[in-house]
Amino acid sequence: MPYRVSSSYNGSMDTLDRSLDDLTASWGGWPAAVRNDPYPVLAALRAEGAVHPIRLADGHDAWLVLGHEAVRVALMDPRFSKDMVTALADDPDVVDPGLPGPALARHMMNLDPPDHTRLRRLAARAFLPSRIAELERAVQQLVDDLLDGLAAQAAAGGPDAVVDLVSGFAGPFPFQVICELLGVDADERAGFAHAFRVLLRPYQGAPPPEAYVASDAIVTGLERLVGAHRETHRDDLVGVLVSAGDDERLTEQELLSTLFQLFVAGHDTTTSLIGNGVVALLDHPDQWQLLCAEPDRIPAAIEELIRYDTPALHATFRVATEDVELAGCVIPQGAQVLACIGAANHDPSVHEHPEELDVTRPPRAHLGFGHGIHHCLGAALARLEGRVAFETLLRRFPDLSLAVDRDALQWSEGDGLVLRGLAELPVRLGPDSVE
C-alpha cells in the first residue's frame, strides 16, 4: 500500500511518498525526513502488523518487531539469543559486529545466562542505589561547571550568541560521569572522549580509516585503565571487576568488553536523552513552561521524554536460536531480530495519544530501558543524570530557544540503528538566573 504520512508530520510529503515495502527493504537507509521523524513510518508499519521481515541498510536480513506486547515478549524470550560471538561463529553474515569487533563483544549485552548472570551480578555492585546516591553531588557539580562554561561562551558572544548544547553540555556531561564511575584519570578523559566520538559517528559502508584508529586507541586506553587499577586497587567499578574472586573472575576479553560496553551505554544514550528531550519540550512550550514553574514534576517528565523520543530506537542484537512464533509470524532459526522500542513506546493500545508529549501523563510501563534480564543496568544513573540536567537547565535558562529553524535539525541513527540523537543543537540560552 502507498505510505501516507500522518497529519502530525511536518516533513515533505513527496519525500515520504514511498511504499512500506520500499522502506522495509532498506531499513535505516531512509531519506532525511524519515530519519528526523521515524514515528509516522513506525505507526504505519505497526498498523499493518506487529512483526515484519526487513532488509537492513547494511544488507543484512532481519525481522522487525513493533507492537508493545510483541516487543516486550521478544525482550524476554530466551529463544532470542544475545550471544553475538556464538551467532557469528554459526553464521558470519548474521550481523555486522562493528568496531572494535567480536574481540570486545563478550559483555553482558551480548551474552546469555549463565555468563550474562555472572557479569551482570558483578557489575551491579557499582550501580547499587547507595553508590548512585553518592554520585549526585559530583553530577550536580559537573552540570554546573559545563553550564557555567556555556554561559561564559554566550556572554562573550553578545546577546544573540549561539551555543551548541550537544558539544557544550549534553555530550561531555554523561561522559564525564562515566569516567568518574570508572576511575579514569583526568588527563586520559579528553583522549577517550575524542576516540569514542569518532568511533560512534554514523558512517555508510566500510568504516573509514579514522574509525580504526579510534578503535585501537580505545582498546589501548582500556588496557591502560585496567593496568592502573591492578596496581592501585581503587574502590570503583573497574576495581570491582579487576579484583573479582575465582568464582566470578572475568577473562581479559570479558573485562575489556564490559568496560567498552559501559562507556558506550553509559554516555551516548544520556546525551540523546538531553538533546532529544530539550527539543521535545521546545516543540511543546506549554510543557517547558510547566516544568519551569513546577520543577517537582521533572522526575516524571524524564520518563515521558524517554517514552516520547527514546534515545535507543531499537534494542540491541538478538538472533532466533529456533523457529519462534511471535504475534502470528514465525521467525526462523538463525534470523536476526530487531525489537523496535520506539514503536512500542508509541503503541496506542498502551499509551493514549502516544504522539503527544504530556509530562503529566500517568506513569505506564515504557520500554525505554528495555525489559527482562537485559533491562538497563544503569537506569538509576540515567534517571539521576536526566533529573539534575533538566532541573538545572530549566532553572538557569528558562528562556532557552532554538537558534535555527526546527526543520534544520538533523537526527541520525548510528551504532547499527540502535542510538538516535542529535549531532548538534544550536540554541540561544537567554538570561542566566545565576547572574
N, C-alpha and C positions, 0 to 999 in steps of 0.2 A: 504494500500500500504506500502511496506517497506520504512522506512525512510533512506535517504542517506544525509549525511551532505554536506553543500555547500563547494565549493573549497577553500573558505577563512578560513575555520575552521582548527585549528591546533591540535585538540584533537584526541583521539583514535577512529578510525572507528569502531572497534569491540564494544567499549562501547556504541556507538550510533546506532548500527545496531538493532534497535528496531522499531516496528510498531508505527505509530501515535496513534493507538488505545491503545497500551500499555502505551504510555506517557500520554495521556489524562485520562487514567483510574486511574492514581495516580499522579495528577498534583502537582508538587513540591517534590514528592518522587523520585527525579531524581538521576542518577549517578553523581559523582563529575564533570565529563567532561561537562555535560549539565548545571549543576549549574554554572560552571565557564564561560560558554558562551552559554546562552539560545537563542541567537538571530537566529541561524540557525533553531532550533526547531520552534521558533515563526514564522519564514518566511515560513517554510514548512506547518505549520498549516494554516497560513493566506492564502496561495495559494490554500488550499482546501476549504476555506470558511471563512467568517468574524466572524461567531458565531459557537461555538462547545459546546456540553454537556461534562462535565468533572467530575471526582471524585477527590476531593482534598486529599492530603496526610493524613489529619486528619479524613478522612472518609465521609466528607460532600459532597453532590452533588452540582454542580453549573453550570453556563453557562459562558463560556469564550468568551469575545468579543475582536477581534484582529485588524480589519481594522481601519484606521484613522477615516473615516467618521462614521463608526458604533460606535467607542469608543466615539467620540465627541457627537453623538446623545445620547448615553447611559448616559453620564455625565450630560446631560441637561434635560433628560426626567423625569418629576416629578413622573411618574408611577414607577420609580425605587427609592424606598424609602431608606433614610439613617437612619431611626429611628430603631436602633438596639434593644432598650428596648422593643418597641411595637412588633417588629418581634419575639423576644424571647418569649414574652408573648403568641403570637399566635402559635408559634412552637418552643419549647425549643431546638430542634435539628437543627435549620436552620443554626447556626454558633456557633463556639467555641468563646465566647466573650473574652477569655484570662483573664489575671490578670491586674488590681485588680477586674475585672468582671463588671457586669451591674451596680454596685453601683457608679462607676465613668465613666459611658458611656453617661451621659447627657451633652455632649459637642457639639459644632457646627458641627463637622464632623459626628456626629451620630444623627442628628436631621433634620427635615424638617421644612419649614415655617409653622406657624409664629414663633415658638420657635427659629429656626435657625436664622431667620432675627433679632430677638431681641438680641440674644447672639453675633452674628457677628457684629452688629452695635455698641455694647458696646465695644467689644474687639478691633474693628478697630480704636478706638481713640488712642491706643498705637502704631499703625502702620502708622500714618499719615506721609507723606513724610518729614515734618519738624522734627518729632521725630526721624525718621530713619537717617536723615542727621546729627542730633546732636550726634548720636552714632559713627560716623566714627572715631573720634579721639580715643575713647575708644577701638574700634575694632582694629585700627592700633596698639595701644599700646599692646593689648593682643597678636596680631600676632608677634610683635617684641619681646616681652618677651619670648614667647614659642619657637621661633626660636633661640633666644639667648641661651636658655636652651639646645636645641638640638645641637647647635654649640659647646657649652661647653662640652657636653657629648661626642661628636665626637672628639674634641681636646684632651680630656683626654684619649681616646682610641687609639690614634695614627692615622696614615694616612689611614689605611684600616678599621677604626671603622665603625660599622654598627649601625644605629639607627632605631627605629620604628616610621615611620611618622604618624601612626594612634594614638598610645598611647601617643606620644610626642607632637603631633600638631593637627591633623585633628579631634581627639576625644575631647580633652579638650577645644579647641578654641570655637566652637559654643556653647558648654555647658556653658562656662563662659559668653558668650554674653547673652544667655537667662537668666542666673542668674542675670546679670546686669539689664536686661529689667524688670525682675520680682522682683527686690529688695531683692534677697536672700543674707543674711549676709555672709561675707567671711568665718566665722567659720562653716557654715552649708553646704558649697558647696561640700566639699570632700565627706561627707556622702551621699548627694543626688547623686553625680556622681557615687559612688560605687553602690548604690541601683539600679539606672537606668541601669548601665552596666549589672548587674546580671539579672534584670527583662527582658531586651530586648535581652538577649543571646538566640540564637535559641536552641530549645530542641524538642525532639520527644516524643509523648505520653503525659502523665500527667506531670504537672510542678514539678520539683524537689523541695525538702524542702527549699532550699536556695531562690527559686523564691518567695515563700510565705513570707519568712522573709523580703525579699527586698520590696515586695508589701506593707506589713504592715508598713515598715519604711518610704516608700514614702507617704502613707496616713497620718501617724503621722506628717511627716515633712510638708506636705501641710497644715494640720490643724494648726500647729505652725506658719507657714508663714502667714496665714490668721489672726490668733490671733494677731500677732505682728503688722500687718497693721491696724487692728481695733484700736489699742492703739495709734499708732503714726501718722496715716493719711498721709502716704507718697504719693508723686506725681509720681507714676509709674503705671504700668498696674494693679498690684494687688490692689493698692489704688483705681484705677478707678472702678474695678469690685466690690470691697467691699462697696464703697460709692455710688453706683448707686441709683437713686431715685426710688420712689414707682412704677412708670410705667415701669421701667427697671430692678428692683431688682431681683437678682438671688436667687434661693433657695440654701441651703447649698450644696446639691448634684450637682447642676449646677455649682456652684462656684468651688468646688473641682475638678469636672470633667473637667472644662475648663482649670484649671491650669495644671492638669495632661496632657491633650492633648497638651497644649502649650509647655511643657517640651519635650514631645516625638517628636512632629512635628518640634520644634524649634532647635533641635540639631542633631538628628540622620541622617536626610536627608543631611544636610550640611557636616557632617563627610563623608558620602558616596560620595557626590559631589567632595570633595577634593581628597579622595583616588582614586576613580574611574577615576577622571579627570587626576591625575598625571600619572596613569598607561596608560591611553589612549594616552597622549602626549608622554610618553616614548616609546610607541609602534610605534609612528609616529614622529621620531626625527626631521624631517623637520618642523613639526608643532611646536614642542617645540622650535626649534631654531628661527622660525619666530616670535614667541611671545617674546622671549628674545630680539630680535632685534627691534621689533615693539610693545612695551607694550600697545600702544593705542588700539590695537586690542583685548585686553583681555576682555572687557565687552561683545563684540560679541562672543568671544570664549566661555565664560561661557554658553551662550545659546546653542552653538553647543555641548559642553561637556554634558549638561543636555539631549539634544536630543540623543546623540550618546550612552550614557550608563547611563540612567536615574536612580537616586537613588531610586525612587519609581517605581518598575517594574509594579505594579498594583495599581489601585485606591482602596480606602478603601471600606468597606462593602456597598452593595446595595441589595435590595430584591424587586422583582416584586409585586406590590400591585394588579395587574390584569394581565390577559394574554396580552402580548405585542409582536407585530410583529417587529422584528429588522433584517434587512439585509436578509429578506426572511425566517427567522426562527421565530417560535412562542415560546417565553419564558413564561412558565406557571406561573400563580399566585403562590406566595409563594416561588419561586425559588431564590436562591442567584445568584447574577450577579457579575462577576469579569471582570472589564474593564482593559485590558492589555495596559498600557501606553507605555511600552517598545516596543511592537509590532507596535502600532500606530505610534510611532516616527521613525520606520524603514520601513514604508509603502512606496514603490517606486512610488505609484501614487501621492504622495505629495512631497517626498524628493528624488531628483535624486541621484543615487548611495548611498543609505542610509547606506550601510555597511562601507563607507569610512568616516574618520574623516577629516573635512575640516573647519578650523577656519575662512576661508574667505567666507564660504557659505553665499549667500544672505539670509537674515532673512526670515524664513517661520514659520508659527504658529506650534510650537511643543506643546505637551500636558504635558510636564514635571511638570507644576504647576497645572494640572487639567484644568477644563473648567466649565463655568456656575457659578451658585451661590456658589458652593463649591470650586471655584478657590482659590489657596493657599493664605491665608491672609498675610502670612509672605514672599511673593515672593520678595518684595523690600529688605527686610532684608537679605534674602538668596543671592540675587544678590550682595549686598554690601559686605557680608562676602566672597563670592566667588571671587569677584574682588580684594579685599585687600589681601586675602590669596595668590592668584596666582601672583599678581603683586609683592608681597614681596618675595615669594618663588623663582620665576624666576629671580628676580634681585639679590638676595643674593646668590643663589646656582644654577647658570646656568649649572654647570657640574654634577648635581644630577643624580644618576643612581641606578638601582635596584641592590640589594646585593644578590639576589637569582635568580635562573632560572625563567624565565617568567612563565613556566608551574607549578612552585611550589606555585604560589599564589593561594589562595583559597577564593572564594566568598561564601557567604551564603545568603539564603533568609529567614530572620527571620520575626517576627511580622506578622504571617499569610500570608507569601509570599508577603507582601507589600514592605518592605525595602530590598534593595540589596546593600551590600558593603563588604569591606574587614575587617577582624578582626585585621589584622596586615599588615604592608607594610614595610619590611626591605629595607633600602636604604643606600647608601653612599652619603654624602652631597657634597663632593668636596670642593674646596676653598670657603671661605665666603667673599663676596665682601665688607662686613663691615670692615674687618680687614685691 
